[in-house]
Amino acid sequence: MTRIIVLPHAELCPEGAVIEAVPGTSICDSLLGHGIEIEHACEKSCACTTCHVVIREGFVSLDPAE
């Protein structure tokens, strides 16, 4: 499993969270699947950038967006 650490956000995740994500699942899908309702106006087609996140560690291990 892949660990995603969500820092506290007043509206989206006030307490923060640690999520165990299934490898191959997008960050957006992982967050949504754990009840963290980030905006995704283009329905996850990588076209609008509303679901942007900041990657502090592990960026080199990510596949390109598609």
Secondary structure, DSSP 8 states (H G I E B T S, - for coil): -EEEEE--BTTTBTT-EEEEE-TTS-HHHHHHHTT-----TTSSSSSS-TT-----S-GGGS----
